[in-house]
Amino acid sequence: MRSTRLDDRDIAILATLSREGRIAKTDLAARVNLSPTPCWERMKRLEKAGLITGYRAEIDLAALGPHVEVFVTLELESHRAESFQLFERKVAGTAEITGCWAIGGGYDYLMQVVTRDVAAFQDLMDGLLESRAGVRRYYSYIVTKPVKNEPPAAALLR
């Protein structure tokens, strides 16, 4: 994966797709100054190399109905490998946890949670605490408004 050599057009393809995953092949080719067939072949090569792992749509959650988005920092009771594995399995099986990152520093994980309201968020966290997931403590940060939300790859590909 890392041994794949990227030129300026490959980087342009990746940057464009990270912002606009649903772009038409002909529009993508025009943006990166290639004809459609070579552009498509490059895209397939980037997929095969594991640099493109999927395509997603951005959903306007507010248009779907009321919701609350919360970022949570948390610390586990134990720092043994099996404790991390148990917690990560619990997170993987919880749909409301839409993102989770192991982090260095004072906390073990940063989670992104989306629920219909604060009460549903608290129910989720109470369940996580009561489960055998090994959570010692957590701190929650409710999102009051989005300020910037770009795909991480866009910053690396500029």
One Martini backbone bead per residue (centre of mass of N, CA, C, O) as a GRO file, in nm:
protein
  158
    1MET     BB    1   0.062   0.059  -0.026
    2ARG     BB    2   0.310   0.261   0.032
    3SER     BB    3   0.463   0.179  -0.250
    4THR     BB    4   0.289   0.362  -0.398
    5ARG     BB    5   0.323   0.564  -0.662
    6LEU     BB    6   0.277   0.918  -0.674
    7ASP     BB    7   0.136   1.156  -0.861
    8ASP     BB    8  -0.028   1.440  -0.932
    9ARG     BB    9  -0.283   1.291  -1.043
   10ASP     BB   10  -0.332   1.101  -0.809
   11ILE     BB   11  -0.368   1.327  -0.602
   12ALA     BB   12  -0.605   1.462  -0.746
   13ILE     BB   13  -0.794   1.224  -0.729
   14LEU     BB   14  -0.796   1.193  -0.421
   15ALA     BB   15  -0.888   1.480  -0.351
   16THR     BB   16  -1.154   1.477  -0.508
   17LEU     BB   17  -1.280   1.218  -0.378
   18SER     BB   18  -1.273   1.323  -0.080
   19ARG     BB   19  -1.493   1.550  -0.158
   20GLU     BB   20  -1.629   1.383  -0.437
   21GLY     BB   21  -1.730   1.065  -0.461
   22ARG     BB   22  -1.977   1.119  -0.694
   23ILE     BB   23  -1.824   1.176  -0.930
   24ALA     BB   24  -1.791   1.178  -1.245
   25LYS     BB   25  -1.566   1.042  -1.451
   26THR     BB   26  -1.549   1.279  -1.653
   27ASP     BB   27  -1.509   1.503  -1.439
   28LEU     BB   28  -1.256   1.390  -1.312
   29ALA     BB   29  -1.083   1.388  -1.566
   30ALA     BB   30  -1.098   1.695  -1.617
   31ARG     BB   31  -0.975   1.788  -1.340
   32VAL     BB   32  -0.694   1.602  -1.403
   33ASN     BB   33  -0.617   1.594  -1.707
   34LEU     BB   34  -0.785   1.344  -1.837
   35SER     BB   35  -0.892   1.078  -1.969
   36PRO     BB   36  -1.122   0.850  -1.873
   37THR     BB   37  -0.964   0.581  -1.891
   38PRO     BB   38  -0.702   0.655  -1.731
   39CYS     BB   39  -0.852   0.750  -1.482
   40TRP     BB   40  -0.992   0.482  -1.415
   41GLU     BB   41  -0.730   0.316  -1.389
   42ARG     BB   42  -0.615   0.477  -1.153
   43MET     BB   43  -0.846   0.435  -0.958
   44LYS     BB   44  -0.823   0.126  -0.949
   45ARG     BB   45  -0.530   0.123  -0.845
   46LEU     BB   46  -0.594   0.276  -0.579
   47GLU     BB   47  -0.787   0.064  -0.474
   48LYS     BB   48  -0.597  -0.185  -0.486
   49ALA     BB   49  -0.380  -0.036  -0.289
   50GLY     BB   50  -0.576   0.100  -0.051
   51LEU     BB   51  -0.635   0.420  -0.079
   52ILE     BB   52  -0.925   0.331  -0.154
   53THR     BB   53  -1.200   0.228   0.074
   54GLY     BB   54  -1.440   0.431  -0.017
   55TYR     BB   55  -1.787   0.551  -0.037
   56ARG     BB   56  -1.967   0.853   0.058
   57ALA     BB   57  -2.227   1.018   0.216
   58GLU     BB   58  -2.353   1.321   0.307
   59ILE     BB   59  -2.552   1.385   0.591
   60ASP     BB   60  -2.832   1.568   0.696
   61LEU     BB   61  -2.933   1.534   1.011
   62ALA     BB   62  -3.141   1.768   1.044
   63ALA     BB   63  -3.331   1.658   0.811
   64LEU     BB   64  -3.410   1.391   0.977
   65GLY     BB   65  -3.381   1.526   1.266
   66PRO     BB   66  -3.341   1.507   1.574
   67HIS     BB   67  -3.017   1.568   1.740
   68VAL     BB   68  -2.703   1.449   1.885
   69GLU     BB   69  -2.364   1.554   1.915
   70VAL     BB   70  -2.083   1.368   2.062
   71PHE     BB   71  -1.793   1.406   2.242
   72VAL     BB   72  -1.567   1.151   2.382
   73THR     BB   73  -1.376   1.106   2.662
   74LEU     BB   74  -1.178   0.814   2.769
   75GLU     BB   75  -1.121   0.578   3.039
   76LEU     BB   76  -0.969   0.301   3.145
   77GLU     BB   77  -0.910   0.082   3.402
   78SER     BB   78  -0.733  -0.081   3.196
   79HIS     BB   79  -0.402  -0.150   3.015
   80ARG     BB   80  -0.473  -0.405   2.880
   81ALA     BB   81  -0.517  -0.562   2.591
   82GLU     BB   82  -0.798  -0.694   2.660
   83SER     BB   83  -0.938  -0.425   2.732
   84PHE     BB   84  -0.921  -0.293   2.456
   85GLN     BB   85  -1.064  -0.518   2.298
   86LEU     BB   86  -1.332  -0.512   2.448
   87PHE     BB   87  -1.404  -0.220   2.392
   88GLU     BB   88  -1.385  -0.231   2.077
   89ARG     BB   89  -1.614  -0.436   2.044
   90LYS     BB   90  -1.836  -0.264   2.169
   91VAL     BB   91  -1.814  -0.029   1.971
   92ALA     BB   92  -1.861  -0.191   1.703
   93GLY     BB   93  -2.170  -0.268   1.822
   94THR     BB   94  -2.231   0.058   1.816
   95ALA     BB   95  -2.406   0.270   1.617
   96GLU     BB   96  -2.384   0.555   1.771
   97ILE     BB   97  -2.087   0.500   1.724
   98THR     BB   98  -1.918   0.676   1.457
   99GLY     BB   99  -1.648   0.720   1.630
  100CYS     BB  100  -1.306   0.588   1.702
  101TRP     BB  101  -1.009   0.678   1.898
  102ALA     BB  102  -0.698   0.619   1.969
  103ILE     BB  103  -0.512   0.794   2.226
  104GLY     BB  104  -0.291   1.016   2.339
  105GLY     BB  105  -0.242   1.082   2.676
  106GLY     BB  106  -0.498   1.120   2.914
  107TYR     BB  107  -0.650   0.937   2.712
  108ASP     BB  108  -0.772   0.659   2.525
  109TYR     BB  109  -1.041   0.793   2.395
  110LEU     BB  110  -1.228   0.901   2.102
  111MET     BB  111  -1.569   0.987   2.058
  112GLN     BB  112  -1.848   0.955   1.833
  113VAL     BB  113  -2.189   1.065   1.890
  114VAL     BB  114  -2.525   0.967   1.772
  115THR     BB  115  -2.841   1.097   1.877
  116ARG     BB  116  -3.164   1.206   1.936
  117ASP     BB  117  -3.067   1.270   2.243
  118VAL     BB  118  -2.955   1.313   2.558
  119ALA     BB  119  -3.096   1.068   2.683
  120ALA     BB  120  -2.979   0.862   2.480
  121PHE     BB  121  -2.689   0.916   2.550
  122GLN     BB  122  -2.705   0.840   2.851
  123ASP     BB  123  -2.795   0.550   2.804
  124LEU     BB  124  -2.545   0.464   2.653
  125MET     BB  125  -2.339   0.530   2.880
  126ASP     BB  126  -2.465   0.356   3.099
  127GLY     BB  127  -2.430   0.091   2.942
  128LEU     BB  128  -2.122   0.109   2.920
  129LEU     BB  129  -2.068   0.113   3.229
  130GLU     BB  130  -2.231  -0.164   3.289
  131SER     BB  131  -2.060  -0.300   3.130
  132ARG     BB  132  -1.756  -0.490   3.037
  133ALA     BB  133  -1.568  -0.247   2.901
  134GLY     BB  134  -1.392  -0.064   3.122
  135VAL     BB  135  -1.500   0.210   3.222
  136ARG     BB  136  -1.405   0.472   3.427
  137ARG     BB  137  -1.422   0.748   3.245
  138TYR     BB  138  -1.601   1.050   3.128
  139TYR     BB  139  -1.625   1.305   2.865
  140SER     BB  140  -1.856   1.548   2.745
  141TYR     BB  141  -1.923   1.702   2.406
  142ILE     BB  142  -2.140   1.918   2.277
  143VAL     BB  143  -2.259   2.000   1.975
  144THR     BB  144  -2.358   2.326   1.856
  145LYS     BB  145  -2.163   2.354   1.590
  146PRO     BB  146  -2.051   2.344   1.285
  147VAL     BB  147  -1.739   2.449   1.126
  148LYS     BB  148  -1.565   2.185   1.034
  149ASN     BB  149  -1.581   1.918   0.760
  150GLU     BB  150  -1.327   1.726   0.648
  151PRO     BB  151  -1.148   1.525   0.488
  152PRO     BB  152  -0.842   1.418   0.586
  153ALA     BB  153  -0.705   1.391   0.299
  154ALA     BB  154  -0.711   1.688   0.202
  155ALA     BB  155  -0.466   1.788   0.375
  156LEU     BB  156  -0.250   1.576   0.253
  157LEU     BB  157  -0.312   1.660  -0.074
  158ARG     BB  158  -0.198   1.973  -0.103
   0.00000   0.00000   0.00000
